[in-house]
């Protein structure tokens, strides 16, 4: 009888936690607004307007601070702007939110390559190799960047879009 009461109590506690985990109307509106900012940021990224992309992504971050995707895109935008050091802050945040975020592992690996830290890039590749099953463009892209050495190895020409 005591065991049944304990199980019922645990179930009620779990059910209450699940119900409270549902997003509020305000949270839903914030996430919707964040998606709009992300669309604007992606358009700026396509135009290589890094300052505009960063501004839109920072607005999205204020609306949805728990999004690993927003953190990853901020890191990407800073890296493409040429601020590799700042990009790390955002990649690390993305990986704190979602330790298996494929894009963040690929992009932080590429950032380490830019700094000549192939060992750290390979650690992120190893994570992708463990967690990616089947098709995985992020794993394949980072593997190619490491093996081809573009543009981080001395003597290799960098393209116009950067790395």
PLY file of the C-alpha trace (Angstrom):
ply
format ascii 1.0
element vertex 163
property float x
property float y
property float z
element edge 162
property int vertex1
property int vertex2
end_header
0.00 0.00 0.00
2.83 2.40 0.90
4.56 1.56 -2.38
1.40 2.36 -4.36
1.04 5.70 -2.58
4.66 6.53 -3.32
4.23 5.66 -7.00
1.05 7.73 -7.27
2.83 10.65 -5.59
5.76 10.38 -7.97
3.41 10.21 -10.97
1.49 13.30 -9.82
4.75 15.21 -9.31
5.99 14.18 -12.75
2.68 15.10 -14.38
2.71 18.52 -12.70
6.25 19.14 -13.91
5.25 18.18 -17.44
2.25 20.50 -17.41
4.33 23.41 -16.10
6.90 22.80 -18.84
4.43 23.87 -21.53
5.35 27.31 -22.89
3.25 30.27 -21.87
1.52 32.47 -24.45
4.24 35.10 -23.90
6.95 32.51 -24.54
5.22 31.36 -27.72
4.99 34.97 -28.94
8.68 35.55 -28.13
9.74 32.45 -30.02
7.59 33.47 -33.00
9.16 36.96 -32.97
12.62 35.37 -32.69
11.93 33.29 -35.81
11.11 36.47 -37.71
14.43 37.99 -36.61
16.23 34.80 -37.66
14.70 35.01 -41.15
15.97 38.60 -41.42
19.38 37.49 -40.17
19.58 34.67 -42.72
18.81 37.14 -45.51
21.64 39.37 -44.22
23.96 36.35 -44.06
23.16 35.55 -47.70
24.18 39.14 -48.58
27.27 38.78 -46.36
26.04 41.76 -44.31
27.56 40.53 -41.09
26.73 43.61 -38.98
23.04 43.40 -39.93
23.00 39.64 -39.34
24.55 40.08 -35.90
22.07 42.82 -34.98
19.09 40.67 -36.02
20.49 37.61 -34.24
21.09 39.60 -31.05
17.44 40.69 -31.19
16.43 37.04 -31.66
18.68 36.04 -28.75
16.88 38.48 -26.42
13.57 36.88 -27.44
14.76 33.26 -27.26
17.95 33.04 -25.16
17.77 29.25 -24.97
18.16 28.65 -28.70
21.34 26.83 -29.66
20.62 27.66 -33.31
20.69 31.41 -32.61
23.95 31.07 -30.65
25.48 29.05 -33.49
24.45 31.61 -36.12
25.88 34.42 -33.98
29.16 32.52 -33.81
29.13 31.96 -37.56
28.40 35.63 -38.26
31.18 36.85 -35.99
33.63 34.37 -37.53
32.72 35.43 -41.05
33.07 39.07 -40.01
36.62 38.21 -38.94
36.12 38.15 -35.17
37.06 34.55 -34.48
37.62 35.11 -30.76
34.07 36.39 -30.23
32.68 33.54 -32.32
33.95 31.05 -29.73
31.76 32.59 -27.03
28.64 31.85 -29.08
29.71 28.38 -30.21
30.39 27.46 -26.59
26.94 28.75 -25.58
25.33 26.72 -28.35
27.12 23.61 -27.12
26.12 24.32 -23.51
22.49 24.46 -24.62
22.78 21.44 -26.92
26.01 19.43 -26.55
25.26 17.56 -29.79
24.52 20.61 -31.98
26.06 19.53 -35.28
26.45 23.00 -36.76
28.18 24.33 -33.66
30.64 21.40 -33.68
31.42 21.97 -37.35
31.81 25.73 -37.04
33.85 25.72 -33.84
36.08 23.13 -35.49
36.58 25.46 -38.43
37.36 28.32 -36.04
40.01 26.22 -34.35
41.51 25.51 -37.77
41.75 29.24 -38.42
43.82 29.52 -35.26
46.00 26.56 -36.30
44.60 24.30 -33.56
43.99 21.17 -35.60
43.87 18.96 -32.49
40.84 20.84 -31.15
39.15 20.73 -34.55
39.73 16.98 -34.65
38.11 16.63 -31.20
34.94 18.21 -32.59
35.15 15.98 -35.66
35.41 12.97 -33.34
32.24 14.08 -31.56
30.42 14.39 -34.87
31.67 10.96 -35.94
30.27 9.47 -32.72
26.90 11.22 -32.84
26.12 11.42 -36.57
24.45 8.36 -37.98
24.14 8.09 -41.72
24.24 11.26 -43.76
25.86 14.14 -41.89
26.99 17.15 -43.95
28.49 18.87 -40.89
30.79 15.92 -40.16
31.74 15.58 -43.82
32.40 19.30 -44.19
34.63 19.49 -41.11
36.48 16.33 -42.15
37.13 17.86 -45.58
38.30 21.14 -44.05
40.80 19.26 -41.87
42.10 16.93 -44.57
42.22 19.50 -47.36
43.75 22.13 -45.13
41.88 25.02 -46.71
42.63 27.83 -45.86
44.34 27.37 -42.55
47.54 25.66 -43.70
50.36 27.92 -44.80
50.59 28.37 -48.53
46.95 27.60 -49.23
45.05 30.40 -50.91
41.92 31.70 -49.18
38.79 32.20 -51.28
36.79 35.44 -51.37
34.10 34.21 -48.94
36.63 33.34 -46.30
36.36 30.26 -44.23
0 1
1 2
2 3
3 4
4 5
5 6
6 7
7 8
8 9
9 10
10 11
11 12
12 13
13 14
14 15
15 16
16 17
17 18
18 19
19 20
20 21
21 22
22 23
23 24
24 25
25 26
26 27
27 28
28 29
29 30
30 31
31 32
32 33
33 34
34 35
35 36
36 37
37 38
38 39
39 40
40 41
41 42
42 43
43 44
44 45
45 46
46 47
47 48
48 49
49 50
50 51
51 52
52 53
53 54
54 55
55 56
56 57
57 58
58 59
59 60
60 61
61 62
62 63
63 64
64 65
65 66
66 67
67 68
68 69
69 70
70 71
71 72
72 73
73 74
74 75
75 76
76 77
77 78
78 79
79 80
80 81
81 82
82 83
83 84
84 85
85 86
86 87
87 88
88 89
89 90
90 91
91 92
92 93
93 94
94 95
95 96
96 97
97 98
98 99
99 100
100 101
101 102
102 103
103 104
104 105
105 106
106 107
107 108
108 109
109 110
110 111
111 112
112 113
113 114
114 115
115 116
116 117
117 118
118 119
119 120
120 121
121 122
122 123
123 124
124 125
125 126
126 127
127 128
128 129
129 130
130 131
131 132
132 133
133 134
134 135
135 136
136 137
137 138
138 139
139 140
140 141
141 142
142 143
143 144
144 145
145 146
146 147
147 148
148 149
149 150
150 151
151 152
152 153
153 154
154 155
155 156
156 157
157 158
158 159
159 160
160 161
161 162
